[in-house]
């Protein structure tokens, strides 16, 4: 993935912190690029790499900035990486959810559906990356990070400005660019040249987020600065594991495109016990994104290869159906929930102080669905965070497994977010829907992602959010269709079941 300096005003504090804390990463980037350039890289007609040699992280010595020791700096960089994985995951999800609609010709509907599943499959793999980074943080005794910065997002590590937008050829090109291997964007590949031209208005002086992985891997391998005793194998029971989180992804069961790369990799959720485990997990995450040696990944195409396959197919479709045709609905860009009583300052696609568009959700029904989405998004993040303080033995309370309860609830919210998103992208943004623009899932970051201290308080917070959700569901009932009312009733039943378990856990805790 590439990093770039964004073309909008810089915050002086951010720049100062960049110089103080992140400059070593870019110094490593320069050394990494020199080592890469010394290796042999051949293109075969712009289609792939014949050979590629990754620099040995042991050749790279990381200078730790003041105000950090080596372990704390490693934690800091993993924290940044976690936010990047989270942000990419949400943008891919939003793009995937936007796809479809009545304007899709019948003969193209299966293709668009497959493109959608490919993109959503990549998003789910990004969640695997996000969870695996938490495992590394847990292993080294660092704070976990389930959050992200809200838009507008200004960071020199991010491949492009954070933007929730519909799937178009241009937005898809950004995702190809973000996941592309070193050197591809400057090759004579026709798609690389096309995407590079589109990206010129978005990025300037591109760098590579691979430098971030280079520093992290170098630090993990540095036995002088990172001693063996830092890696705490006793955290294994609390970490995420594939048999819990890899549902439906064994053997690359999802994410293929007919005519494109076959299969897809497993979701990478690796529990860790030592330095070697952490190194292997982060290396595999990096490879799943770029996979620069195509010949070594024929049965497990990378994110880059799958995005590029969809890009190629969509480019061909637009030649047949017209350049104005898109495989997605006309959904909002960076949607946010408008005030009930507008003071005239809310305008569709208003500028947010930079180059970011934001669309206000003014339709009361859409606004209620968006509130419900935000509550369920917060619930998902809370459940995920809670899972890292539970195991199947120590935390058991009677016949109930708290860890299994939380993991099942997390999966339930993943499905709920997709279901609510499917409603939002078919609900007008504005009352009456005269402009034809639909809503989209806002993914608003909660006011806090910190869990309360104590198990009873954590379960009570889950109960509080179930009650908040119920209030919103009540407000929705006057608006919804019979099909959507059926979904809300099923959601209520699931909430009632979880609420009963929570009440039993709270009762046993007294």
RASULRA-V751766 format. One record per backbone hydrogen bond with DSSP energy under -0.5 kcal/mol. NH is the residue of the N-H (numbers start at 1). CO is the residue of the C=O. E is the energy in kcal/mol with one decimal. If there is no record, write none. Layout:
nh=NH co=CO e=E
nh=NH co=CO e=E
This chain:
nh=3 co=207 e=-2.4
nh=4 co=158 e=-1.1
nh=5 co=204 e=-1.8
nh=6 co=4 e=-0.6
nh=7 co=202 e=-0.7
nh=8 co=6 e=-2.0
nh=15 co=11 e=-2.4
nh=16 co=12 e=-2.4
nh=17 co=13 e=-2.8
nh=18 co=14 e=-2.5
nh=19 co=15 e=-2.4
nh=20 co=16 e=-2.2
nh=21 co=17 e=-3.1
nh=22 co=17 e=-0.7
nh=22 co=18 e=-1.8
nh=23 co=18 e=-1.1
nh=25 co=22 e=-1.0
nh=26 co=22 e=-1.2
nh=27 co=23 e=-2.0
nh=28 co=24 e=-2.2
nh=29 co=25 e=-1.9
nh=30 co=26 e=-2.0
nh=31 co=27 e=-1.8
nh=32 co=28 e=-3.1
nh=33 co=29 e=-2.7
nh=34 co=30 e=-1.9
nh=35 co=31 e=-2.3
nh=36 co=32 e=-2.6
nh=37 co=33 e=-2.6
nh=38 co=34 e=-1.3
nh=39 co=35 e=-0.8
nh=39 co=36 e=-0.9
nh=41 co=39 e=-0.5
nh=42 co=51 e=-0.5
nh=44 co=48 e=-1.3
nh=45 co=43 e=-0.9
nh=47 co=44 e=-1.9
nh=50 co=42 e=-2.3
nh=54 co=52 e=-0.6
nh=59 co=56 e=-2.6
nh=60 co=57 e=-1.7
nh=61 co=59 e=-0.5
nh=62 co=60 e=-0.5
nh=64 co=62 e=-0.6
nh=68 co=65 e=-1.2
nh=73 co=69 e=-2.3
nh=74 co=70 e=-2.3
nh=75 co=71 e=-2.2
nh=76 co=72 e=-2.2
nh=77 co=73 e=-2.3
nh=78 co=74 e=-2.2
nh=79 co=75 e=-2.1
nh=80 co=76 e=-1.8
nh=81 co=77 e=-2.3
nh=82 co=78 e=-2.3
nh=83 co=79 e=-1.6
nh=84 co=80 e=-2.0
nh=85 co=81 e=-2.5
nh=86 co=82 e=-2.2
nh=87 co=83 e=-2.6
nh=88 co=84 e=-2.6
nh=89 co=85 e=-2.2
nh=90 co=86 e=-2.0
nh=91 co=87 e=-1.9
nh=92 co=88 e=-2.5
nh=93 co=89 e=-2.4
nh=94 co=90 e=-2.6
nh=95 co=91 e=-2.2
nh=96 co=92 e=-2.5
nh=97 co=93 e=-3.0
nh=98 co=94 e=-1.6
nh=99 co=96 e=-1.2
nh=100 co=327 e=-2.5
nh=104 co=101 e=-1.5
nh=105 co=103 e=-0.6
nh=108 co=105 e=-1.5
nh=109 co=105 e=-0.9
nh=109 co=106 e=-0.8
nh=110 co=106 e=-0.5
nh=112 co=108 e=-2.8
nh=113 co=109 e=-2.3
nh=114 co=110 e=-2.1
nh=115 co=111 e=-2.6
nh=116 co=112 e=-2.6
nh=117 co=113 e=-2.3
nh=118 co=114 e=-2.1
nh=119 co=115 e=-2.3
nh=120 co=116 e=-2.7
nh=121 co=117 e=-2.1
nh=122 co=118 e=-2.0
nh=123 co=119 e=-2.1
nh=124 co=120 e=-2.1
nh=125 co=121 e=-1.7
nh=126 co=122 e=-2.1
nh=127 co=123 e=-1.6
nh=128 co=124 e=-1.6
nh=129 co=125 e=-2.1
nh=130 co=126 e=-2.7
nh=131 co=127 e=-2.6
nh=132 co=128 e=-2.5
nh=133 co=129 e=-2.3
nh=134 co=130 e=-1.2
nh=135 co=131 e=-1.6
nh=136 co=132 e=-1.7
nh=137 co=133 e=-2.4
nh=138 co=134 e=-2.9
nh=139 co=135 e=-2.5
nh=140 co=136 e=-1.8
nh=141 co=138 e=-1.1
nh=142 co=137 e=-2.9
nh=154 co=152 e=-0.6
nh=155 co=153 e=-0.6
nh=158 co=155 e=-1.1
nh=165 co=163 e=-0.8
nh=167 co=95 e=-0.5
nh=168 co=166 e=-0.7
nh=172 co=168 e=-2.6
nh=173 co=169 e=-1.9
nh=174 co=170 e=-1.2
nh=175 co=171 e=-1.2
nh=176 co=172 e=-2.2
nh=177 co=173 e=-2.5
nh=178 co=174 e=-2.6
nh=179 co=175 e=-1.7
nh=180 co=176 e=-0.8
nh=180 co=177 e=-0.8
nh=184 co=181 e=-1.6
nh=185 co=181 e=-0.5
nh=186 co=183 e=-0.8
nh=187 co=184 e=-2.1
nh=193 co=189 e=-2.3
nh=194 co=190 e=-1.8
nh=195 co=191 e=-2.9
nh=196 co=192 e=-2.6
nh=197 co=193 e=-1.7
nh=198 co=194 e=-1.8
nh=199 co=195 e=-2.3
nh=200 co=196 e=-0.8
nh=200 co=197 e=-0.6
nh=201 co=198 e=-0.7
nh=202 co=199 e=-1.9
nh=203 co=199 e=-2.6
nh=204 co=5 e=-0.9
nh=207 co=3 e=-6.4
nh=209 co=1 e=-2.6
nh=210 co=1 e=-0.9
nh=211 co=208 e=-1.7
nh=212 co=209 e=-1.2
nh=213 co=209 e=-1.2
nh=214 co=210 e=-2.5
nh=215 co=211 e=-2.2
nh=216 co=212 e=-2.4
nh=217 co=213 e=-3.1
nh=218 co=214 e=-2.0
nh=219 co=215 e=-2.7
nh=220 co=216 e=-2.5
nh=221 co=217 e=-1.8
nh=222 co=218 e=-0.7
nh=222 co=219 e=-1.0
nh=223 co=221 e=-1.3
nh=226 co=222 e=-3.1
nh=227 co=225 e=-0.6
nh=230 co=227 e=-1.5
nh=231 co=228 e=-1.6
nh=232 co=139 e=-2.6
nh=232 co=230 e=-0.8
nh=233 co=231 e=-0.9
nh=235 co=232 e=-1.7
nh=236 co=233 e=-1.8
nh=238 co=235 e=-1.5
nh=239 co=235 e=-0.8
nh=239 co=236 e=-1.2
nh=242 co=269 e=-0.7
nh=244 co=241 e=-1.4
nh=245 co=241 e=-2.3
nh=246 co=242 e=-3.0
nh=249 co=246 e=-2.1
nh=252 co=249 e=-1.6
nh=257 co=261 e=-0.9
nh=260 co=257 e=-2.9
nh=265 co=301 e=-0.6
nh=269 co=267 e=-1.1
nh=271 co=269 e=-0.6
nh=278 co=274 e=-1.9
nh=279 co=275 e=-2.5
nh=280 co=276 e=-2.6
nh=281 co=277 e=-2.5
nh=282 co=278 e=-2.2
nh=283 co=279 e=-2.2
nh=284 co=280 e=-2.2
nh=285 co=281 e=-1.9
nh=286 co=282 e=-2.1
nh=287 co=283 e=-2.3
nh=288 co=284 e=-2.4
nh=289 co=285 e=-1.2
nh=290 co=286 e=-1.9
nh=291 co=287 e=-0.8
nh=294 co=292 e=-1.3
nh=296 co=293 e=-1.6
nh=297 co=294 e=-1.8
nh=300 co=297 e=-0.8
nh=301 co=262 e=-0.6
nh=303 co=288 e=-2.4
nh=304 co=289 e=-2.0
nh=306 co=302 e=-2.2
nh=307 co=303 e=-3.0
nh=308 co=304 e=-2.7
nh=309 co=305 e=-2.0
nh=310 co=306 e=-2.1
nh=311 co=307 e=-2.6
nh=312 co=308 e=-2.6
nh=313 co=309 e=-2.1
nh=314 co=310 e=-3.0
nh=315 co=311 e=-2.5
nh=316 co=312 e=-1.9
nh=317 co=313 e=-2.0
nh=318 co=314 e=-2.2
nh=319 co=315 e=-1.2
nh=320 co=316 e=-1.2
nh=321 co=317 e=-2.9
nh=322 co=318 e=-1.9
nh=325 co=322 e=-1.4
nh=329 co=98 e=-2.9
nh=331 co=329 e=-1.9
nh=332 co=438 e=-1.4
nh=334 co=164 e=-2.7
nh=336 co=359 e=-2.1
nh=338 co=336 e=-0.5
nh=338 co=361 e=-1.6
nh=342 co=340 e=-0.7
nh=347 co=345 e=-0.7
nh=349 co=358 e=-0.5
nh=350 co=347 e=-1.3
nh=350 co=358 e=-1.6
nh=352 co=356 e=-1.3
nh=358 co=350 e=-0.8
nh=359 co=333 e=-1.6
nh=360 co=358 e=-0.6
nh=361 co=336 e=-3.0
nh=362 co=360 e=-0.9
nh=362 co=429 e=-1.6
nh=363 co=429 e=-2.5
nh=367 co=363 e=-3.0
nh=368 co=364 e=-2.1
nh=369 co=365 e=-2.3
nh=370 co=366 e=-2.5
nh=371 co=367 e=-2.3
nh=372 co=368 e=-2.3
nh=373 co=369 e=-2.5
nh=374 co=370 e=-2.4
nh=375 co=371 e=-2.2
nh=376 co=372 e=-2.3
nh=377 co=373 e=-2.5
nh=378 co=374 e=-2.2
nh=379 co=375 e=-2.3
nh=380 co=376 e=-2.3
nh=381 co=377 e=-2.1
nh=382 co=378 e=-2.5
nh=383 co=379 e=-2.8
nh=384 co=380 e=-2.5
nh=385 co=381 e=-2.4
nh=386 co=382 e=-2.5
nh=387 co=383 e=-1.9
nh=388 co=384 e=-0.6
nh=388 co=385 e=-1.0
nh=389 co=386 e=-2.0
nh=390 co=387 e=-1.1
nh=395 co=391 e=-0.5
nh=396 co=393 e=-1.5
nh=397 co=400 e=-1.7
nh=400 co=397 e=-1.3
nh=402 co=400 e=-0.8
nh=405 co=401 e=-2.4
nh=406 co=402 e=-2.5
nh=407 co=403 e=-2.6
nh=408 co=404 e=-2.4
nh=409 co=405 e=-2.1
nh=410 co=406 e=-2.3
nh=411 co=407 e=-2.2
nh=412 co=408 e=-2.2
nh=413 co=409 e=-2.0
nh=414 co=410 e=-1.7
nh=415 co=411 e=-1.9
nh=416 co=412 e=-2.1
nh=417 co=413 e=-2.7
nh=418 co=414 e=-1.6
nh=419 co=415 e=-2.4
nh=420 co=416 e=-3.0
nh=421 co=417 e=-2.2
nh=422 co=418 e=-2.2
nh=423 co=419 e=-1.3
nh=424 co=420 e=-2.6
nh=425 co=421 e=-2.6
nh=426 co=423 e=-1.3
nh=427 co=424 e=-1.7
nh=429 co=437 e=-2.7
nh=433 co=430 e=-1.5
nh=434 co=431 e=-0.5
nh=436 co=433 e=-1.2
nh=438 co=330 e=-3.0
nh=439 co=424 e=-1.0
nh=439 co=427 e=-2.5
nh=458 co=454 e=-1.8
nh=459 co=455 e=-2.4
nh=460 co=456 e=-2.1
nh=461 co=457 e=-1.9
nh=462 co=458 e=-1.8
nh=463 co=459 e=-2.0
nh=464 co=460 e=-2.4
nh=465 co=461 e=-2.0
nh=466 co=462 e=-1.9
nh=467 co=463 e=-2.1
nh=468 co=464 e=-2.1
nh=469 co=465 e=-2.4
nh=470 co=466 e=-2.0
nh=471 co=467 e=-1.6
nh=472 co=468 e=-1.5
nh=473 co=469 e=-2.5
nh=474 co=470 e=-2.2
nh=475 co=471 e=-1.5
nh=476 co=472 e=-1.3
nh=476 co=473 e=-0.5
nh=477 co=473 e=-1.2
nh=479 co=476 e=-2.3
nh=480 co=476 e=-1.4
nh=485 co=481 e=-2.5
nh=486 co=482 e=-2.1
nh=487 co=483 e=-1.6
nh=488 co=484 e=-2.4
nh=489 co=485 e=-2.2
nh=490 co=486 e=-2.0
nh=491 co=487 e=-2.6
nh=492 co=488 e=-2.4
nh=493 co=489 e=-2.2
nh=494 co=490 e=-2.2
nh=495 co=491 e=-2.4
nh=496 co=492 e=-2.6
nh=497 co=493 e=-2.0
nh=498 co=494 e=-2.3
nh=499 co=495 e=-2.9
nh=500 co=496 e=-2.0
nh=501 co=497 e=-1.6
nh=502 co=498 e=-2.7
nh=503 co=499 e=-2.4
nh=504 co=500 e=-1.8
nh=505 co=501 e=-2.5
nh=506 co=502 e=-2.8
nh=507 co=503 e=-2.2
nh=508 co=504 e=-2.4
nh=509 co=505 e=-1.4
nh=510 co=506 e=-0.6
nh=510 co=507 e=-0.9
